[in-house]
């Protein structure tokens, strides 16, 4: 229900990057939290709904280029997260046998 409402709002009010809306505006319009908004955006994307985002905010894609730009941004985030995981795994080495224990 919430995802469908978000999809319809974006499709009818935020079509294309030039009509992007900031997270806070969507949260207020749909009466949901930031965490719930991100969860719903993720669900819609998994269902192949072209919800895009950028510094301007969230929007419903008008063309393939807007989707490619969002994909590139998401892949950059994945790379950054992978690097963070690698760093933390490396940090575990300094904890030796204490891995998994209390700080």
C-alpha distances in whole Angstrom, upper triangle without the diagonal:
4,5,5,6,9,10,11,12,14,15,17,18,19,20,23,25,27,23,22,21,21,19,20,19,15,15,17,15,11,13,12,15,17,16,13,13,15,13,10,13,14,12,11,15,15,14,16,15,17,16,20,21,25,27,26,22,19,19,18,21,23,26,26,29,26,24,27,28,24,25,29,27,25,28,30,28,28,32,32,31,33,36,35,34,38,39,38,39,43,43,43,46,48,46,48,48,46,42,40,42,41,42
4,5,5,6,9,10,11,12,14,15,16,17,19,21,22,24,21,19,17,18,15,16,16,12,11,13,12,8,10,9,12,13,13,9,9,12,10,7,10,12,10,10,14,15,14,16,14,16,14,17,18,22,23,22,19,16,16,16,19,22,24,25,27,24,22,25,25,22,23,27,25,23,26,28,26,26,30,30,28,31,33,32,32,36,37,36,37,40,40,40,44,45,44,46,46,44,41,38,40,39,39
4,5,5,6,9,10,11,12,14,15,15,16,19,20,22,19,17,16,17,15,17,16,12,13,15,13,10,13,11,13,14,13,10,9,10,9,5,7,9,7,7,10,11,10,12,10,13,11,14,16,19,22,21,17,14,14,13,16,19,21,22,24,20,19,22,22,19,20,23,22,20,23,25,23,24,27,28,26,28,31,30,30,34,35,34,36,39,39,39,42,44,43,45,45,43,40,37,39,39,39
4,5,5,6,9,10,10,12,14,15,16,18,20,22,19,18,17,19,17,19,17,14,15,16,14,11,14,13,16,17,17,13,12,14,13,9,10,13,10,8,12,13,11,13,10,13,12,16,18,21,24,22,19,15,14,13,16,18,21,22,24,21,19,23,24,21,22,25,24,22,26,28,26,26,30,31,29,31,34,34,34,37,39,38,39,42,43,43,46,48,47,49,49,47,43,41,43,43,43
4,5,5,6,9,10,11,12,13,15,18,19,21,18,16,15,17,15,16,14,11,12,13,10,8,11,11,14,15,16,13,11,14,13,10,11,14,12,11,14,16,14,16,13,14,13,16,17,21,23,21,17,14,14,13,16,19,21,23,25,22,21,24,24,21,23,26,25,23,27,29,27,28,31,31,30,33,35,35,35,38,39,39,40,43,43,44,47,49,48,50,50,48,45,42,44,43,43
4,5,5,6,8,10,10,10,13,15,16,18,15,13,12,13,12,13,12,8,10,12,10,7,11,10,13,13,14,11,8,11,11,8,8,11,11,9,12,14,13,14,11,12,10,12,14,17,19,17,14,11,10,10,14,16,19,20,22,18,18,21,21,18,20,23,21,20,24,25,23,24,28,28,27,30,32,31,32,35,36,36,37,40,40,41,44,46,45,47,48,46,42,40,42,41,41
4,5,5,6,9,10,10,11,13,15,17,14,13,13,15,14,16,15,11,13,15,13,11,14,14,16,16,16,14,11,13,13,9,9,11,10,7,10,13,11,11,8,9,8,11,13,17,19,18,14,11,9,8,11,14,16,17,19,16,15,19,19,17,18,22,21,19,23,25,23,24,28,28,27,30,32,32,32,35,37,37,38,41,41,42,45,47,46,48,49,47,43,41,44,43,43
4,5,5,6,8,9,10,14,16,17,14,14,14,16,16,17,15,12,14,15,12,11,15,15,18,18,19,16,14,16,16,12,12,15,14,11,14,16,14,14,11,12,11,14,16,19,21,19,16,13,11,9,13,14,17,19,21,18,18,21,22,19,21,25,24,23,26,28,27,28,31,32,31,33,36,36,36,39,41,40,42,45,45,46,49,50,50,52,52,50,47,45,47,46,46
4,6,5,6,7,9,13,14,15,12,11,11,13,13,14,12,9,12,12,9,9,13,13,16,16,18,15,12,15,16,12,12,16,15,13,15,18,16,16,13,13,11,13,15,17,19,16,14,11,9,9,13,14,18,20,21,18,18,22,21,19,21,24,23,22,26,27,26,28,31,31,30,33,35,35,36,39,40,40,41,44,44,45,48,50,49,51,52,50,47,44,46,46,45
4,6,5,5,6,9,11,12,9,9,9,11,12,14,12,9,12,14,11,11,15,15,16,16,17,15,12,14,15,12,10,14,14,11,13,16,15,14,11,10,8,10,11,14,16,14,11,8,6,5,9,11,14,16,17,14,14,18,18,15,18,21,19,19,23,24,23,25,28,28,28,30,33,32,33,36,37,37,39,42,42,43,46,48,47,50,51,49,45,43,45,45,44
4,6,6,5,9,12,13,10,11,12,15,15,18,15,13,16,17,14,14,18,18,20,19,21,19,15,17,18,14,13,16,16,12,13,17,15,14,10,9,9,11,13,16,19,16,14,11,8,5,8,9,13,15,17,14,14,18,18,16,19,22,21,21,24,26,25,27,30,30,30,32,35,35,36,38,40,40,42,44,45,46,49,50,50,52,53,51,48,46,48,48,47
4,6,7,10,13,13,10,12,12,16,16,18,15,13,16,17,13,14,18,19,21,21,23,20,17,19,20,17,16,19,19,15,17,20,18,17,14,13,12,14,16,18,20,17,15,13,10,9,11,11,15,18,19,17,17,21,21,20,22,25,24,24,27,29,28,30,33,33,33,36,38,38,39,42,43,43,45,47,48,49,52,53,53,55,56,54,51,49,51,50,50
4,6,9,11,11,7,9,9,12,14,15,12,11,14,14,11,13,16,17,19,19,21,19,16,18,20,17,16,19,19,16,18,21,20,19,15,14,13,14,14,16,18,14,13,11,9,9,12,12,16,19,19,16,18,21,20,19,22,24,23,23,27,28,27,29,32,32,32,35,37,36,38,41,41,42,44,46,46,48,51,52,52,54,55,53,50,48,50,49,48
4,6,8,8,5,5,7,10,12,14,11,10,14,15,13,14,17,17,19,18,20,19,15,16,18,16,14,17,18,15,16,19,19,17,14,12,10,10,11,13,14,11,10,8,5,6,9,10,13,16,16,13,14,18,17,15,18,21,19,20,23,24,24,26,28,28,29,32,33,33,35,37,38,39,41,43,43,45,48,49,49,51,53,51,47,46,48,47,46
4,7,8,6,7,10,13,15,18,15,14,17,19,16,17,21,21,22,21,22,21,17,18,20,17,15,18,19,15,15,19,18,16,13,10,10,10,12,13,16,13,12,10,6,5,6,6,10,13,13,11,12,16,15,15,17,20,19,20,23,24,24,26,28,29,30,32,34,34,36,38,39,40,42,44,44,46,49,50,50,53,54,52,48,47,49,49,48
4,5,6,7,10,13,15,18,16,15,19,20,18,19,23,22,23,21,23,22,19,19,21,19,16,18,20,16,16,19,19,16,13,10,10,9,10,11,13,11,11,9,6,6,5,5,8,11,10,8,10,13,12,12,15,17,16,18,21,22,22,24,26,27,28,30,32,32,34,36,37,38,40,42,43,44,47,48,49,51,53,51,47,46,49,48,47
4,5,5,9,11,14,17,15,15,18,20,19,20,23,22,22,20,22,22,18,18,21,19,16,18,20,17,16,20,20,18,15,12,10,8,8,8,10,7,8,8,6,8,7,8,10,12,10,7,10,12,10,11,14,15,14,16,19,19,20,22,24,24,26,28,29,30,32,34,35,36,38,39,40,42,45,46,47,49,50,49,45,44,47,46,45
4,6,9,12,15,17,15,16,19,20,19,21,23,23,24,22,24,24,20,20,23,22,19,21,23,21,20,24,24,21,18,15,14,12,11,11,11,8,10,10,9,10,10,10,12,15,13,11,14,16,14,14,18,19,17,20,22,22,23,26,27,27,29,31,32,33,35,37,38,39,41,42,43,45,48,49,49,52,53,52,48,47,49,49,47
4,6,10,13,15,12,13,16,17,15,17,20,20,21,19,22,21,18,19,21,19,17,20,21,19,19,22,22,20,17,14,12,11,11,12,12,9,9,9,7,9,10,10,13,16,15,12,15,17,16,15,19,20,19,20,23,24,23,26,28,28,29,32,33,33,35,38,38,39,41,43,43,45,48,49,49,52,53,51,48,47,49,48,47
4,7,10,12,10,10,14,15,14,15,18,18,18,16,19,18,15,15,18,17,14,17,19,17,16,20,20,19,16,13,10,9,8,8,9,6,5,5,5,8,10,11,14,16,15,11,13,16,14,13,16,18,16,17,21,21,20,23,25,25,26,28,30,30,32,34,35,35,38,39,40,41,44,45,46,48,50,48,44,43,45,44,43
4,7,8,7,7,10,11,11,12,15,15,15,13,16,16,12,14,17,15,13,17,19,17,17,21,21,20,17,15,12,11,9,10,10,7,5,5,7,10,13,14,17,19,18,15,16,19,17,15,18,20,17,18,22,22,21,24,26,25,26,29,30,30,31,34,34,35,37,39,39,41,44,45,45,48,49,47,43,42,44,42,41
4,6,5,7,9,10,11,13,14,13,13,11,14,14,11,12,16,15,13,16,19,17,18,21,22,22,19,17,13,12,9,9,8,6,4,6,9,13,15,17,20,21,20,16,18,20,17,15,19,20,17,18,21,21,19,22,24,23,23,27,28,27,29,32,32,32,35,37,36,38,41,42,42,45,46,44,41,39,41,39,38
4,5,5,6,9,10,11,12,10,9,7,10,11,8,9,12,12,11,14,16,16,16,19,20,20,18,17,13,12,10,11,10,9,6,7,10,13,16,19,21,22,22,18,18,21,18,16,19,20,17,17,21,20,18,21,23,22,22,25,27,25,27,30,30,30,33,35,34,36,39,40,39,42,43,41,38,36,38,36,35
4,5,5,6,9,10,10,10,9,7,11,12,10,11,15,14,14,17,19,19,20,22,24,24,21,20,16,16,13,14,13,12,9,10,13,17,19,22,25,26,25,21,22,24,22,19,22,24,20,20,24,24,21,24,27,25,25,28,29,28,29,33,32,32,35,37,36,37,41,41,41,44,45,42,39,37,39,37,36
4,5,5,6,9,10,10,11,10,14,14,11,13,16,15,14,18,19,18,20,23,23,23,20,19,16,16,14,15,14,12,9,10,12,15,18,20,23,25,25,21,22,24,22,20,23,25,22,22,26,25,23,26,29,27,27,31,32,31,32,36,36,35,38,40,39,41,44,45,44,47,48,46,43,41,42,41,39
4,5,5,6,8,8,9,9,12,11,8,11,13,12,11,15,16,15,17,20,20,20,17,16,13,14,12,14,15,13,9,9,10,13,16,19,22,23,23,19,20,23,21,18,21,23,21,20,24,24,22,25,28,27,26,29,31,30,31,34,35,34,37,39,39,40,43,44,44,46,47,45,42,39,41,40,39
4,6,5,5,5,6,6,9,9,7,10,12,11,12,15,16,16,18,20,21,22,19,19,15,16,15,16,16,15,12,11,14,16,19,22,25,26,26,22,22,25,23,20,23,25,22,21,25,25,23,25,28,27,26,29,31,29,30,34,34,33,36,38,37,38,42,42,42,44,45,42,40,37,39,37,36
4,6,5,7,8,10,13,12,10,14,16,15,15,19,20,19,21,24,24,25,22,22,18,19,18,19,19,17,14,14,16,18,22,24,27,29,29,25,25,28,26,23,26,28,25,25,29,29,26,29,31,30,29,33,34,32,34,37,37,36,39,41,41,42,45,46,45,48,48,45,43,40,41,40,39
4,6,8,11,12,15,13,11,15,16,14,15,18,19,18,20,23,22,23,20,20,17,18,17,19,19,17,14,13,14,16,20,22,25,27,27,24,24,27,26,23,26,28,26,25,29,29,27,29,32,31,31,34,36,34,36,39,39,39,41,43,43,44,47,48,47,50,51,48,45,43,44,42,42
4,6,9,11,13,10,9,13,13,11,13,16,16,15,18,20,20,21,18,19,16,18,17,20,20,18,15,13,15,16,20,22,25,27,27,24,23,27,26,23,25,28,25,24,28,29,26,28,31,31,29,33,35,33,34,37,38,37,39,42,42,42,46,47,46,48,49,46,43,40,42,41,40
4,7,10,12,10,10,13,14,13,15,18,18,18,20,22,22,24,21,22,19,20,20,22,22,20,17,16,18,19,23,25,28,30,30,27,26,29,28,25,27,30,27,26,29,30,27,29,32,31,30,33,35,33,34,37,38,37,39,42,41,41,45,46,44,47,47,45,42,39,40,39,38
4,7,8,6,6,10,11,10,12,15,15,16,18,20,20,22,19,20,17,19,18,20,20,19,16,15,17,18,22,25,28,28,29,25,25,27,26,23,25,27,24,23,27,27,24,26,29,28,26,30,32,30,30,34,34,33,35,38,37,38,41,42,41,43,44,41,38,35,37,35,35
4,5,5,6,9,10,11,12,14,15,16,18,20,21,23,21,21,18,19,17,19,19,19,15,15,17,20,23,26,28,29,29,25,25,27,25,22,24,26,23,21,25,25,22,24,27,25,24,27,29,27,27,31,31,30,32,35,34,34,38,39,37,40,40,38,35,32,34,32,31
4,5,5,6,9,10,11,12,14,15,17,18,20,21,19,19,16,16,14,15,16,16,12,12,15,18,21,24,26,26,26,23,22,24,22,19,21,22,19,18,21,21,18,20,23,22,20,24,25,23,24,28,28,27,29,32,31,32,36,36,35,38,39,36,33,31,32,31,30
4,5,5,6,9,10,11,12,14,15,17,19,20,19,19,16,17,15,17,18,18,15,14,17,19,22,25,27,27,27,23,22,24,23,19,20,22,19,17,20,21,17,19,22,20,18,22,24,22,22,26,26,25,27,30,29,30,33,34,33,35,36,33,30,28,29,28,28
4,5,5,6,9,10,10,12,14,15,17,19,17,18,15,16,16,18,19,19,16,14,16,18,21,24,26,26,27,23,22,24,23,20,21,23,21,19,22,23,20,21,24,23,21,24,26,25,25,28,29,28,30,33,32,32,36,37,36,38,38,36,33,30,32,31,31
4,5,5,6,9,10,11,12,14,15,17,15,15,12,13,12,15,16,16,12,10,13,14,17,21,23,23,23,20,19,21,20,17,18,21,18,17,20,21,18,20,23,22,21,24,26,25,25,29,29,29,31,33,33,34,37,38,37,40,40,38,35,33,34,33,33
4,5,5,6,9,10,11,12,14,15,14,14,11,12,11,13,15,15,12,10,13,14,17,20,22,22,22,18,17,19,18,14,16,18,15,13,17,17,15,16,19,19,17,20,22,21,22,25,26,25,27,30,30,30,34,35,34,37,37,35,32,30,32,31,31
4,6,5,6,9,10,11,13,15,14,15,12,14,14,17,18,19,15,13,15,16,18,22,23,23,24,21,19,21,20,16,17,20,17,15,18,19,16,17,20,20,18,21,23,22,22,25,27,26,27,30,30,30,34,35,34,36,37,35,31,29,31,30,30
4,5,5,6,9,10,11,13,11,13,10,12,13,16,19,18,15,12,13,13,16,20,21,21,22,19,17,20,20,16,17,20,18,16,19,21,18,19,23,23,21,23,26,25,25,29,30,29,31,34,34,34,37,39,38,40,40,38,35,33,35,34,34
4,5,5,6,9,10,11,9,10,7,9,10,13,16,15,12,9,10,11,13,17,18,18,19,16,14,16,16,12,14,17,15,13,16,18,16,17,20,20,19,22,24,24,24,27,29,28,30,33,33,34,37,38,38,40,40,39,35,33,35,35,35
4,5,5,6,9,10,10,11,9,10,11,14,17,18,15,12,13,13,15,18,19,18,19,17,14,16,16,13,13,16,14,11,14,16,14,14,18,18,17,19,22,21,21,24,26,26,27,30,30,31,34,36,35,37,38,36,32,30,33,33,33
4,5,5,6,9,9,11,10,13,14,18,21,21,17,14,15,14,16,19,20,20,21,19,16,18,19,15,15,19,18,15,17,20,18,17,21,22,20,22,25,25,24,27,29,28,29,33,33,33,36,38,38,39,39,38,34,32,34,35,35
4,5,5,6,5,8,7,10,13,16,19,19,16,12,12,11,13,16,17,17,19,16,13,16,17,14,14,18,17,15,18,20,19,19,22,23,22,24,27,27,27,29,31,31,32,35,36,36,39,41,41,42,43,41,37,35,38,38,38
4,5,5,5,6,6,9,11,15,18,18,15,12,12,11,11,15,15,14,16,14,11,13,14,11,11,14,14,12,14,17,16,16,19,20,19,21,24,24,24,27,29,29,30,33,34,34,37,39,39,40,41,40,36,34,37,37,37
4,5,7,9,10,12,15,18,21,22,19,16,16,14,15,18,18,17,19,17,13,15,17,14,13,16,16,13,15,18,17,16,19,21,20,21,24,24,24,26,29,28,29,32,33,33,36,38,38,39,40,38,35,33,36,36,37
4,6,9,10,13,16,20,23,23,20,17,16,14,14,17,18,17,19,17,14,17,19,16,15,19,19,16,18,21,20,20,23,25,23,24,28,28,28,30,33,32,33,36,37,37,40,42,42,43,43,42,38,36,39,40,40
4,6,9,11,15,18,22,21,19,16,14,12,12,14,14,13,16,14,11,13,16,13,12,16,17,15,17,20,20,19,22,24,23,24,27,28,28,30,33,33,33,36,38,38,41,43,43,44,44,43,40,38,41,41,42
4,6,9,13,16,20,19,16,13,11,8,9,12,13,12,15,13,10,14,15,13,13,17,17,15,18,21,20,20,23,25,24,26,29,29,29,32,34,34,35,38,39,39,42,44,44,46,46,45,41,39,42,42,42
4,6,10,13,17,16,14,11,9,6,6,9,9,9,11,9,7,10,12,10,10,14,14,13,16,18,18,19,22,23,23,25,27,28,29,31,33,33,34,37,38,39,42,44,44,45,46,45,41,40,43,43,42
4,7,11,14,13,11,7,6,5,6,10,11,12,13,9,8,11,12,9,11,14,13,12,15,17,17,18,21,22,21,24,26,26,27,30,31,32,33,35,36,37,40,42,42,44,45,43,40,38,41,40,40
4,7,11,10,8,6,5,6,6,10,11,11,11,7,6,9,8,6,8,11,10,10,13,15,14,16,19,19,20,22,24,25,26,28,29,30,32,34,35,36,39,40,41,43,44,43,39,38,40,40,39
4,7,7,5,4,6,8,9,12,13,13,12,9,9,11,9,6,10,11,9,10,13,13,13,15,18,18,18,21,23,23,24,27,28,28,30,32,33,35,37,39,39,41,43,41,38,36,39,38,37
4,5,5,7,9,11,11,14,15,15,13,10,11,12,8,7,11,11,8,10,13,13,12,15,17,17,18,21,22,22,24,26,27,28,30,32,32,34,37,38,39,41,43,41,38,37,39,38,37
4,6,9,11,14,15,17,18,18,16,13,14,15,12,11,14,14,11,13,16,14,14,17,19,17,19,22,23,22,25,27,27,28,31,32,32,35,37,38,39,41,43,41,38,37,39,38,36
4,7,9,12,13,15,17,18,16,12,14,16,13,12,16,16,13,15,18,17,17,20,22,21,22,25,26,26,28,31,31,32,34,36,36,38,41,41,42,45,46,44,41,40,42,41,39
4,7,10,12,15,16,18,16,13,14,16,13,11,15,16,13,14,18,17,16,19,21,20,21,24,25,25,27,30,30,31,33,35,35,37,40,40,41,43,45,43,40,38,40,39,38
4,7,9,12,14,16,15,11,12,14,13,10,13,15,13,13,17,18,16,19,22,21,21,24,26,26,27,30,31,31,33,35,36,37,40,41,41,44,45,43,40,38,40,40,38
4,6,9,11,13,13,9,10,14,12,10,14,16,14,15,18,19,19,21,23,24,24,27,28,29,30,33,34,34,36,38,39,40,43,44,45,47,48,46,43,41,44,43,42
4,6,9,11,12,9,9,13,13,11,14,16,16,16,19,21,20,22,25,25,26,28,30,30,31,34,35,36,37,40,40,42,45,46,46,48,49,48,44,43,45,45,44
4,6,7,9,6,6,10,10,10,12,14,14,15,18,19,20,21,24,25,25,27,29,30,31,33,35,36,37,39,40,42,44,46,47,48,50,48,45,43,46,46,45
4,7,8,7,9,12,12,12,15,17,17,18,21,22,23,24,27,28,29,30,32,33,35,37,38,39,41,43,44,45,48,49,50,52,53,52,48,47,50,50,49
4,6,6,7,9,11,12,13,15,16,17,19,21,22,23,25,27,28,29,31,33,34,35,37,38,40,41,43,44,47,49,49,51,53,51,48,47,50,50,49
4,5,5,6,9,10,10,12,14,15,16,18,20,21,23,24,26,27,29,30,31,33,35,36,37,39,41,42,44,46,47,49,50,49,45,45,48,48,47
4,5,5,6,9,10,11,12,14,15,17,19,20,21,23,24,26,27,29,30,32,33,35,36,38,39,41,43,45,46,48,49,48,45,44,47,47,46
4,5,5,6,9,10,11,13,14,16,17,19,20,21,23,25,26,27,29,31,32,33,35,37,38,40,42,44,44,46,48,47,43,42,45,45,44
4,5,5,6,9,10,11,12,14,15,16,18,20,21,22,24,26,27,29,30,32,33,35,36,38,40,42,42,44,46,45,41,40,43,43,42
4,5,5,6,9,10,10,12,14,15,16,18,20,21,23,24,26,27,29,30,31,33,35,36,38,40,41,43,44,44,40,39,42,43,42
4,5,5,6,9,10,11,13,14,15,17,19,20,21,23,25,26,27,29,30,32,33,35,37,39,40,42,44,43,39,39,41,41,40
4,5,5,6,9,10,11,12,14,15,17,18,20,21,23,24,26,27,29,30,32,33,36,37,38,40,42,40,37,36,39,39,38
4,5,5,6,9,10,10,12,14,15,16,18,20,21,22,24,26,27,29,30,32,34,36,37,38,40,39,35,34,37,38,37
4,5,5,6,9,10,11,12,14,15,17,19,20,21,23,25,26,27,29,31,33,34,36,37,39,38,35,34,37,38,36
4,5,5,6,9,10,11,12,14,15,17,19,20,21,23,24,26,27,29,31,33,34,36,38,37,33,33,35,35,34
4,5,5,6,9,10,11,12,14,15,16,18,20,21,22,24,26,27,30,31,32,34,35,34,31,30,33,33,32
4,5,5,6,9,10,10,12,14,15,16,18,20,21,22,24,26,28,30,31,32,34,33,30,29,32,33,32
4,5,5,6,9,10,11,13,14,15,17,19,20,21,23,25,27,28,30,31,33,33,29,29,32,32,31
4,5,5,6,9,10,11,12,14,15,17,18,20,21,23,25,27,28,30,31,30,27,26,29,29,28
4,5,5,6,9,10,10,12,14,15,16,18,20,21,23,25,26,28,29,29,25,25,28,28,27
4,5,5,6,9,10,10,12,14,15,16,18,20,22,24,25,27,29,28,25,25,28,29,27
4,5,5,6,9,10,11,12,14,15,17,19,21,22,24,25,28,27,23,24,26,26,25
4,5,5,6,9,10,11,12,14,15,17,19,21,22,23,25,24,21,21,23,24,22
4,5,5,6,9,10,10,12,14,15,17,20,21,22,24,23,20,20,23,24,23
4,5,5,6,9,10,11,12,14,16,18,19,21,23,23,20,20,23,24,22
4,5,5,6,9,10,10,13,15,16,17,19,22,20,17,18,20,21,19
4,5,5,6,9,10,11,13,15,16,17,19,18,15,15,18,19,18
4,6,5,6,9,10,11,14,15,16,19,18,15,16,19,21,19
4,5,5,6,9,10,12,13,15,18,17,15,16,18,19,17
4,5,5,6,9,10,11,13,15,14,11,13,15,16,14
4,5,5,7,10,10,12,14,13,10,12,15,16,15
4,5,6,8,10,11,14,14,12,14,16,18,16
4,5,6,7,10,13,12,10,12,14,15,13
4,5,5,7,9,9,6,9,11,13,12
4,5,5,9,10,8,12,13,15,14
4,6,9,9,9,12,13,14,13
4,6,5,6,9,9,11,10
4,5,6,10,11,13,13
4,6,9,9,12,13
4,6,5,8,9
4,5,9,9
4,7,9
4,7
4
